[in-house]
Amino acid sequence: MMKNFKLLVLAFFAGIGGAWVFQEFMANPQVQDNVFPDQESFQRQQVNFDAEAFITNVPNSPVSFIEASEKSTPSVVFIKNFSGTDYKRYGIFDYFFGTGPNQRVSTGSGVILSQDGYIITNNHVIDRAETIEVVHQKRTYQAKLIGTDKNTDIAVLKIEAGNLPAIKQGSSRDLRIGEWVIAVGNPFNLTSTVTAGIVSAKERQINILGGDFPLESFIQTDAPINPGNSGGALVNTKGELVGINTAILSRTGSYTGYGFAVPVDIAMKIANDLIKFGEVQKALPGVDVVEITPELAEEMKLNTLDGVIVTNVLRGGAAEKSGIQKNDVITRVEGFNVTGKGSFEEVLSYYYPGDRLNFTFQRKSDVKNAELTLQNLDGGTGVLKREFYTSALLGARLEAINAIEKDRLGVDNGVKIVGLTRGYLRDLGLNNGFVLTQINGDPAINPEKVGAFLEKFSGRLLLEGFASNGQPFMQSYSIR
């Protein structure tokens, strides 16, 4: 009994002692603020950390694309290309029910360049179009084709409208690998779609462009680009135009991680030329060049893979006059480092015939400099106005060949067939790029005279020239 009483007294005093300890060390408010902050204090400190320290001071904070999207999407339009009749989709039920074959309709995107209605897009978006429609903010406009350039896959349209939201132009030269960009367009007919990614690479060459002088120096991006995005805008986080979305690298036809855009500095030079002159004022140094591969570097005993190797010098061209020779290695143009063929062609695309540029090149172990005057396609230095003749009956546009083509084919004259559609020349079996040098033994020089002659001629017709692959051609026809 006494033993139980002692245990009870001991427990009583232990409880009192525990209460005193809790009061002194656990419930004292001054100790609480310094050692164990309450929930409210913890949340307050966490908020202060997020707002002031993390967002302000950490450079890798999340990037917002809201401002860029709001600035750029009003400047991107939806383009419809109405071309020839699609007989493949004309089936037996169409015959019986009288609907008839349908007109082909393809779609793409474009970017508004000016408030008065100039729009830039890809050449392949409007290729073979009979009529072109532009849809902007639910309004549809008939578009006029101002000009095209297959060498860069750029085209310019014009719609009759005013106070349009022209996009702000940025600089592709200042664009850096790893920089955030967004692609704005109309993939799968879904208008005003925005996707984001980074610049994966610059000066890419993927060998997809046509034309006589294809200029490939693409911006590569992982911003998702799909069919319908072609001709749309690639913009930076400020909403400035830095490229025109052009192509994807895909085996399925849909985006697989690789998208390509024409740099805006190239695209705007092309667009301005088409608007002002009706055609691109291409400036040529008079050389053909190739990339430096490890094998070529070893063979030529080069200690770098940067630059381009001269493989051909045009007779009477700017390079020949300045002393540049075959196998010279061009390393700099007007202060720009030449890292490959893409950068070489991109630098030249900024200039006009008549501009004088400084070239730095290596000849064996010697480093040399030369100043040369860029020339136009006919070998001159002025603004070039090409001769051409368009004929609905022939179903083609006829153009006089330029000095580069004359040198390549080894001829003094020729008229080239371009823009071939349904018509007389296609019925004869001729194709785009075919060059007529003689017709019934007479030289083909003037496109208008050649076109008028072919439109009216009947009897025995002998055509001589070159196919688009450079192979000589001679064919006789009986024309009624």
C-alpha positions as CSV (number, residue, x, y, z in Angstrom):
1,M,0.0,0.0,0.0
2,M,2.8,2.4,1.0
3,K,4.6,1.4,-2.2
4,N,1.7,2.4,-4.4
5,F,1.4,5.7,-2.6
6,K,5.0,6.6,-3.3
7,L,4.6,5.8,-7.1
8,L,1.5,8.1,-7.2
9,V,3.4,11.0,-5.5
10,L,6.3,10.5,-7.9
11,A,4.0,10.6,-11.0
12,F,2.4,13.8,-9.7
13,F,5.7,15.7,-9.4
14,A,6.9,14.3,-12.7
15,G,3.8,15.8,-14.3
16,I,4.4,19.1,-12.7
17,G,8.0,19.1,-13.9
18,G,7.0,18.2,-17.5
19,A,4.5,21.0,-17.6
20,W,7.2,23.5,-16.4
21,V,9.6,22.3,-19.1
22,F,6.9,22.7,-21.9
23,Q,6.0,26.2,-20.6
24,E,9.7,27.3,-20.7
25,F,11.0,25.8,-23.9
26,M,8.1,24.8,-26.1
27,A,5.4,27.4,-25.5
28,N,7.6,30.5,-25.1
29,P,6.6,32.7,-28.2
30,Q,10.1,34.2,-28.5
31,V,11.7,30.8,-28.8
32,Q,9.0,29.7,-31.2
33,D,9.8,32.5,-33.8
34,N,13.5,31.6,-33.8
35,V,13.4,27.8,-33.8
36,F,10.0,26.5,-35.0
37,P,8.1,28.9,-37.2
38,D,4.4,28.3,-37.3
39,Q,2.5,27.5,-40.5
40,E,1.6,31.1,-41.4
41,S,5.1,32.3,-41.0
42,F,6.5,29.5,-43.1
43,Q,4.0,30.2,-45.9
44,R,4.9,33.9,-45.8
45,Q,8.6,33.2,-46.1
46,Q,8.0,30.7,-49.0
47,V,6.0,33.3,-50.9
48,N,8.7,35.9,-50.4
49,F,11.3,33.4,-51.7
50,D,9.3,32.6,-54.8
51,A,8.5,36.1,-55.8
52,E,11.7,37.9,-55.1
53,A,14.6,35.4,-55.1
54,F,13.6,32.6,-57.5
55,I,11.8,34.5,-60.3
56,T,14.1,37.6,-60.2
57,N,17.5,36.1,-59.6
58,V,17.4,32.6,-61.2
59,P,18.2,32.9,-65.0
60,N,16.5,29.7,-65.9
61,S,13.0,30.8,-64.8
62,P,10.1,29.7,-67.1
63,V,9.7,31.6,-70.3
64,S,6.3,33.1,-71.2
65,F,5.2,33.1,-74.8
66,I,2.0,35.1,-74.1
67,E,3.4,38.5,-75.3
68,A,5.0,37.0,-78.4
69,S,1.8,35.1,-79.3
70,E,-0.4,38.1,-78.9
71,K,1.8,40.3,-81.1
72,S,2.4,37.8,-83.9
73,T,-0.8,35.8,-84.4
74,P,-2.8,38.7,-85.8
75,S,-0.2,39.0,-88.6
76,V,-0.4,35.4,-89.8
77,V,-3.0,34.6,-92.5
78,F,-4.6,31.4,-93.9
79,I,-3.9,30.8,-97.6
80,K,-6.0,28.7,-100.0
81,N,-4.6,27.6,-103.3
82,F,-7.2,26.6,-106.0
83,S,-5.4,24.8,-108.8
84,G,-6.4,22.4,-111.6
85,T,-9.3,19.8,-111.6
86,D,-8.7,16.8,-109.4
87,Y,-9.8,14.0,-111.7
88,K,-8.5,11.3,-109.4
89,R,-11.3,12.0,-106.9
90,Y,-13.9,11.9,-109.7
91,G,-15.7,8.5,-109.3
92,I,-18.6,6.7,-110.8
93,F,-21.1,8.1,-108.3
94,D,-20.0,11.6,-109.2
95,Y,-20.8,10.8,-112.8
96,F,-24.3,9.5,-112.1
97,F,-25.2,12.2,-109.6
98,G,-23.8,15.0,-111.7
99,T,-21.4,16.5,-109.2
100,G,-18.4,16.4,-111.5
101,P,-14.7,16.5,-110.7
102,N,-13.5,18.8,-108.0
103,Q,-11.0,21.6,-108.1
104,R,-7.8,20.9,-106.1
105,V,-7.5,23.0,-103.0
106,S,-4.3,23.1,-100.9
107,T,-3.7,25.3,-97.9
108,G,-0.9,27.1,-96.1
109,S,0.1,30.2,-94.2
110,G,1.4,33.6,-94.8
111,V,2.7,36.7,-92.9
112,I,1.5,40.3,-93.3
113,L,4.5,42.5,-94.2
114,S,2.7,45.8,-94.6
115,Q,-0.5,47.6,-93.6
116,D,-1.5,47.9,-97.3
117,G,-1.7,44.2,-97.9
118,Y,1.7,42.7,-98.9
119,I,2.0,39.1,-97.6
120,I,5.0,36.8,-97.7
121,T,4.6,33.0,-98.0
122,N,6.4,30.0,-99.5
123,N,6.5,29.4,-103.2
124,H,5.3,25.9,-102.8
125,V,2.2,27.1,-101.0
126,I,0.9,28.9,-104.1
127,D,2.6,26.7,-106.8
128,R,0.4,26.1,-109.8
129,A,-2.4,28.2,-108.3
130,E,-5.2,29.4,-110.7
131,T,-6.7,31.5,-107.9
132,I,-5.5,32.4,-104.4
133,E,-7.6,33.3,-101.4
134,V,-6.3,34.8,-98.2
135,V,-8.4,34.5,-95.0
136,H,-7.6,37.0,-92.2
137,Q,-9.8,37.3,-89.1
138,K,-12.7,35.5,-90.8
139,R,-12.6,37.8,-93.9
140,T,-11.7,36.3,-97.3
141,Y,-9.7,38.3,-99.9
142,Q,-8.7,37.5,-103.5
143,A,-4.9,37.7,-103.7
144,K,-2.7,38.8,-106.5
145,L,0.6,37.0,-107.0
146,I,3.4,39.6,-107.0
147,G,6.3,37.3,-107.6
148,T,8.0,34.1,-106.7
149,D,11.6,32.8,-106.1
150,K,12.2,29.0,-106.3
151,N,15.8,29.5,-105.2
152,T,14.6,30.4,-101.6
153,D,11.0,29.1,-101.8
154,I,9.6,32.6,-101.2
155,A,6.6,34.2,-102.8
156,V,4.8,37.5,-102.2
157,L,1.0,38.2,-102.5
158,K,-1.0,41.4,-102.4
159,I,-4.6,41.8,-101.1
160,E,-6.7,45.0,-101.3
161,A,-7.0,46.0,-97.7
162,G,-5.9,48.7,-95.3
163,N,-4.7,49.1,-91.7
164,L,-3.6,45.4,-91.5
165,P,-1.5,44.3,-88.5
166,A,2.0,44.1,-90.1
167,I,4.4,42.0,-88.2
168,K,7.5,43.5,-86.6
169,Q,10.8,42.3,-88.2
170,G,13.6,40.9,-86.1
171,S,17.1,39.7,-87.1
172,S,18.0,36.2,-88.0
173,R,21.7,37.1,-87.9
174,D,21.4,37.9,-84.2
175,L,19.4,34.7,-83.5
176,R,21.4,32.3,-81.3
177,I,21.3,28.5,-81.1
178,G,19.3,27.6,-78.0
179,E,17.1,30.7,-78.1
180,W,13.4,30.2,-77.7
181,V,11.1,30.7,-80.7
182,I,7.5,30.0,-81.6
183,A,6.0,28.9,-84.9
184,V,2.7,30.5,-85.8
185,G,0.5,29.1,-88.6
186,N,-2.4,27.0,-89.7
187,P,-1.5,23.3,-89.4
188,F,-4.2,20.9,-90.6
189,N,-6.5,23.9,-91.3
190,L,-6.4,24.8,-87.6
191,T,-6.0,28.6,-87.8
192,S,-3.8,30.7,-85.5
193,T,-1.9,27.8,-83.9
194,V,1.2,28.5,-81.8
195,T,3.9,26.0,-80.9
196,A,7.1,26.6,-79.1
197,G,10.7,25.3,-79.2
198,I,14.3,26.4,-79.5
199,V,16.7,27.2,-82.3
200,S,18.4,23.8,-82.8
201,A,20.9,24.9,-85.5
202,K,21.6,27.5,-88.2
203,E,22.8,27.5,-91.8
204,R,21.3,24.1,-92.4
205,Q,21.4,22.7,-96.0
206,I,18.9,19.9,-96.6
207,N,18.8,19.9,-100.5
208,I,15.1,20.4,-101.0
209,L,14.9,23.7,-103.0
210,G,14.6,24.0,-106.8
211,G,15.6,26.8,-109.0
212,D,18.9,27.4,-110.8
213,F,20.7,28.8,-107.8
214,P,19.1,27.3,-104.6
215,L,20.0,29.2,-101.5
216,E,19.7,27.0,-98.4
217,S,20.8,28.4,-95.0
218,F,17.8,27.2,-92.9
219,I,17.1,27.9,-89.3
220,Q,16.4,24.5,-87.7
221,T,14.0,24.4,-84.8
222,D,12.2,21.8,-82.7
223,A,9.1,24.0,-82.5
224,P,6.4,21.6,-83.9
225,I,5.7,22.4,-87.6
226,N,3.1,20.4,-89.5
227,P,1.4,20.6,-92.9
228,G,-0.3,23.9,-93.2
229,N,2.4,25.7,-91.3
230,S,4.4,26.4,-94.5
231,G,4.7,30.1,-95.1
232,G,3.9,31.0,-91.4
233,A,5.9,33.0,-89.0
234,L,8.8,31.9,-86.8
235,V,9.1,34.6,-84.1
236,N,11.3,35.2,-81.1
237,T,10.0,35.8,-77.6
238,K,9.5,39.5,-78.4
239,G,7.1,38.6,-81.1
240,E,9.5,39.7,-83.9
241,L,9.7,37.8,-87.2
242,V,12.9,35.8,-87.5
243,G,12.0,33.2,-90.1
244,I,9.4,31.9,-92.6
245,N,8.5,28.3,-91.7
246,T,9.2,26.2,-94.8
247,A,9.8,22.5,-94.3
248,I,9.9,19.5,-92.0
249,L,12.1,16.4,-92.0
250,S,9.7,13.5,-91.8
251,R,9.0,10.1,-93.2
252,T,5.3,10.3,-92.3
253,G,4.4,13.8,-93.5
254,S,3.8,15.0,-89.9
255,Y,6.2,16.6,-87.5
256,T,8.9,14.3,-86.1
257,G,11.2,16.8,-84.4
258,Y,12.9,18.7,-87.2
259,G,11.5,21.9,-88.7
260,F,13.2,24.4,-91.0
261,A,12.6,28.1,-91.7
262,V,14.1,30.6,-94.2
263,P,16.0,33.3,-92.2
264,V,14.1,36.6,-92.1
265,D,17.1,38.6,-93.4
266,I,17.1,36.5,-96.5
267,A,13.3,36.3,-96.9
268,M,12.9,40.1,-96.6
269,K,15.6,40.8,-99.2
270,I,13.8,38.5,-101.6
271,A,10.4,40.0,-100.8
272,N,11.6,43.5,-101.2
273,D,13.1,42.7,-104.6
274,L,9.9,41.0,-105.8
275,I,7.8,44.0,-104.7
276,K,10.2,46.7,-106.1
277,F,11.6,45.0,-109.2
278,G,9.3,42.0,-109.9
279,E,12.2,39.6,-109.6
280,V,15.1,38.9,-107.3
281,Q,18.3,40.9,-107.9
282,K,20.7,38.1,-107.3
283,A,24.3,39.1,-106.7
284,L,26.9,36.7,-108.0
285,P,30.7,36.5,-107.3
286,G,31.2,34.2,-110.3
287,V,32.3,31.1,-108.5
288,D,30.9,27.6,-107.7
289,V,31.9,26.3,-104.3
290,V,31.6,23.2,-102.2
291,E,31.8,22.3,-98.5
292,I,35.1,21.3,-97.0
293,T,34.9,17.6,-95.9
294,P,37.5,15.8,-93.8
295,E,38.6,14.0,-96.9
296,L,39.0,17.2,-99.0
297,A,40.8,18.8,-96.1
298,E,43.3,15.9,-95.9
299,E,43.7,15.9,-99.7
300,M,44.4,19.6,-99.8
301,K,46.3,19.7,-96.6
302,L,44.0,22.1,-94.9
303,N,44.0,22.6,-91.1
304,T,40.4,23.6,-90.8
305,L,36.9,22.5,-92.0
306,D,35.6,26.1,-92.1
307,G,35.3,27.9,-95.4
308,V,34.4,26.8,-99.0
309,I,36.5,25.4,-101.8
310,V,36.2,27.1,-105.2
311,T,35.4,24.4,-107.8
312,N,34.8,26.6,-110.9
313,V,35.4,30.2,-111.8
314,L,33.0,31.8,-114.3
315,R,34.7,33.2,-117.5
316,G,34.7,36.9,-117.3
317,G,33.1,36.9,-113.9
318,A,33.8,39.0,-110.9
319,A,36.0,36.4,-109.2
320,E,38.1,35.8,-112.3
321,K,38.7,39.6,-112.6
322,S,39.8,39.8,-109.0
323,G,42.3,36.9,-109.3
324,I,40.4,34.2,-107.4
325,Q,41.3,30.7,-108.8
326,K,40.0,27.2,-108.7
327,N,40.9,25.3,-105.4
328,D,41.2,28.6,-103.5
329,V,39.5,28.4,-100.0
330,I,37.2,31.3,-99.2
331,T,37.2,32.0,-95.4
332,R,35.7,35.4,-95.0
333,V,33.3,37.7,-97.0
334,E,33.0,41.4,-96.0
335,G,34.0,40.6,-92.4
336,F,31.7,37.6,-92.0
337,N,33.3,34.2,-91.2
338,V,32.5,31.6,-93.8
339,T,31.8,28.3,-92.0
340,G,30.3,26.5,-94.9
341,K,28.3,26.8,-98.1
342,G,25.2,27.9,-96.2
343,S,26.9,30.8,-94.6
344,F,28.7,31.8,-97.8
345,E,25.5,32.0,-99.8
346,E,23.6,33.7,-96.9
347,V,26.1,36.5,-96.7
348,L,26.0,37.1,-100.5
349,S,22.2,37.2,-100.4
350,Y,22.2,40.4,-98.4
351,Y,23.9,42.3,-101.3
352,Y,23.1,43.6,-104.7
353,P,24.8,43.6,-108.1
354,G,27.4,46.4,-108.2
355,D,28.3,46.1,-104.5
356,R,32.0,45.8,-103.8
357,L,33.0,43.1,-101.2
358,N,36.2,42.1,-99.6
359,F,37.0,38.4,-99.9
360,T,39.6,36.6,-97.8
361,F,40.9,33.3,-99.2
362,Q,43.6,30.8,-98.7
363,R,45.8,29.5,-101.6
364,K,47.9,26.6,-100.4
365,S,49.7,28.2,-97.4
366,D,49.2,31.8,-98.3
367,V,46.3,34.0,-97.1
368,K,45.2,36.5,-99.7
369,N,42.6,39.3,-100.0
370,A,40.6,40.5,-103.0
371,E,38.0,43.1,-103.7
372,L,35.4,42.2,-106.3
373,T,32.3,43.7,-107.7
374,L,29.2,41.5,-107.6
375,Q,27.4,40.9,-110.9
376,N,23.9,40.2,-111.9
377,L,22.7,37.1,-113.8
378,D,23.6,38.7,-117.1
379,G,27.1,39.6,-116.1
380,G,26.4,43.3,-115.5
381,T,26.1,45.4,-112.3
382,G,22.8,47.1,-112.8
383,V,19.2,46.3,-112.0
384,L,18.2,43.3,-114.1
385,K,14.8,43.2,-115.8
386,R,14.3,39.7,-117.3
387,E,12.7,39.2,-120.6
388,F,9.7,36.8,-120.5
389,Y,6.5,36.0,-122.4
390,T,3.5,34.3,-120.8
391,S,1.1,32.3,-123.0
392,A,-2.1,30.6,-122.0
393,L,-2.1,28.7,-125.3
394,L,1.4,27.4,-124.8
395,G,0.7,26.8,-121.1
396,A,4.0,28.2,-120.0
397,R,6.2,31.3,-119.4
398,L,9.2,31.7,-121.7
399,E,12.3,33.4,-120.4
400,A,15.6,34.4,-121.9
401,I,18.5,32.4,-120.3
402,N,21.1,34.4,-118.3
403,A,24.8,34.6,-118.6
404,I,25.4,31.8,-116.0
405,E,23.1,29.4,-118.0
406,K,24.8,30.3,-121.2
407,D,28.2,29.6,-119.7
408,R,27.0,26.3,-118.2
409,L,25.5,25.1,-121.5
410,G,28.2,26.6,-123.7
411,V,25.7,28.6,-125.9
412,D,25.2,32.2,-126.9
413,N,21.4,32.3,-126.7
414,G,18.4,30.3,-125.5
415,V,14.8,30.6,-124.3
416,K,13.8,28.6,-121.2
417,I,10.4,27.0,-120.5
418,V,9.1,27.7,-116.9
419,G,5.8,27.6,-115.1
420,L,4.5,24.8,-117.4
421,T,0.8,24.0,-117.1
422,R,-1.8,22.3,-119.4
423,G,-1.2,23.5,-122.9
424,Y,0.6,23.2,-126.3
425,L,4.2,22.7,-125.0
426,R,3.2,20.0,-122.5
427,D,1.4,18.2,-125.3
428,L,4.6,18.2,-127.3
429,G,6.3,16.4,-124.4
430,L,8.4,19.4,-123.2
431,N,9.0,20.0,-119.4
432,N,9.9,22.8,-117.1
433,G,13.5,23.9,-117.4
434,F,13.8,22.9,-121.1
435,V,16.0,25.4,-123.0
436,L,15.2,26.1,-126.7
437,T,18.3,27.2,-128.6
438,Q,17.1,26.8,-132.2
439,I,13.6,26.6,-133.9
440,N,13.7,25.4,-137.5
441,G,17.3,26.3,-137.6
442,D,16.9,29.9,-136.4
443,P,18.4,30.9,-133.0
444,A,15.9,31.3,-130.2
445,I,16.7,34.7,-128.6
446,N,13.7,36.7,-127.8
447,P,10.9,35.0,-125.6
448,E,8.1,37.1,-127.1
449,K,9.1,36.3,-130.7
450,V,9.5,32.6,-129.9
451,G,6.1,32.5,-128.1
452,A,4.3,34.3,-130.9
453,F,5.9,32.0,-133.6
454,L,4.9,28.8,-131.8
455,E,1.3,30.0,-131.2
456,K,0.7,30.5,-134.9
457,F,3.0,27.9,-136.5
458,S,1.7,24.9,-138.5
459,G,3.8,22.5,-140.5
460,R,7.0,20.7,-139.8
461,L,8.6,21.9,-136.6
462,L,12.2,21.2,-135.5
463,L,13.2,22.1,-132.0
464,E,16.8,22.0,-130.7
465,G,18.1,22.7,-127.2
466,F,18.7,21.1,-123.8
467,A,16.6,19.2,-121.3
468,S,16.6,20.4,-117.7
469,N,19.4,18.0,-116.8
470,G,21.6,19.5,-119.5
471,Q,21.3,16.7,-122.1
472,P,21.1,17.9,-125.7
473,F,17.8,17.6,-127.4
474,M,16.5,17.6,-131.0
475,Q,13.0,16.7,-131.9
476,S,10.8,17.0,-135.0
477,Y,7.0,17.5,-134.9
478,S,4.2,17.7,-137.4
479,I,1.9,20.6,-136.4
480,R,-1.5,21.0,-137.9
